[in-house]
Amino acid sequence: MFLLLILNIICIFICFYIAKYRHAQSYYWAFMGALLGPLAIPFAFLSKPELKKT
């Protein structure tokens, strides 16, 4: 049980930093990492950059 919690926390940070590097919504992907765990990591790599309003 403790191992799954640690794995989920690691996935949250991985998804957050992938999204931040790709200029996507980092907090959204951190939430998805918490919700989906390791399944969210490939989707974070496929995320599109956030559109900036000018």
HELIX and SHEET records of a PDB file:
HELIX    1   1 PHE A    2  TYR A   21  1                                  20    
HELIX    2   2 SER A   26  LEU A   36  1                                  11    
HELIX    3   3 GLY A   37  LEU A   39  5                                   3    
HELIX    4   4 ALA A   40  PHE A   45  1                                   6    
END                                                                             
